[in-house]
Amino acid sequence: MKSIFFELIHKAKALQLLPSCKNDPANCKLENIFGDPDSLVNNATNIALGLAGGIAVIFILIGAFYYFTAYGNEEKATKGKTTVMWALIGVALIVLSKLIVSIMINLIQ
């Protein structure tokens, strides 16, 4: 299992996805691979929030599509409005969660 882990690390390094481990598996410690914990948390939250933001944008577009194609159908228009509303609430939560994570990281340092 350990050799598979180091093989994946070296293949990722070959693709320039990870920093150099100086071709020595014993030197491939987690802090050498992922960096310090602050940057790891920051990078992980940026990726997660970026994905969540992308999903929120998709739901805004879906809600807008429902609303604009309602053509007098009140049920479909309401469905579109609520979809956009909840997607915008999701965007607000995404922004707030990034703010909370940034404050927590600054308090820990």
Secondary structure as GFF3:
##gff-version 3
##sequence-region A 1 109
A	DSSP	alpha_helix	2	14	.	.	.	ID=ss1
A	DSSP	three_ten_helix	25	27	.	.	.	ID=ss2
A	DSSP	alpha_helix	30	34	.	.	.	ID=ss3
A	DSSP	alpha_helix	37	68	.	.	.	ID=ss4
A	DSSP	alpha_helix	74	108	.	.	.	ID=ss5
###
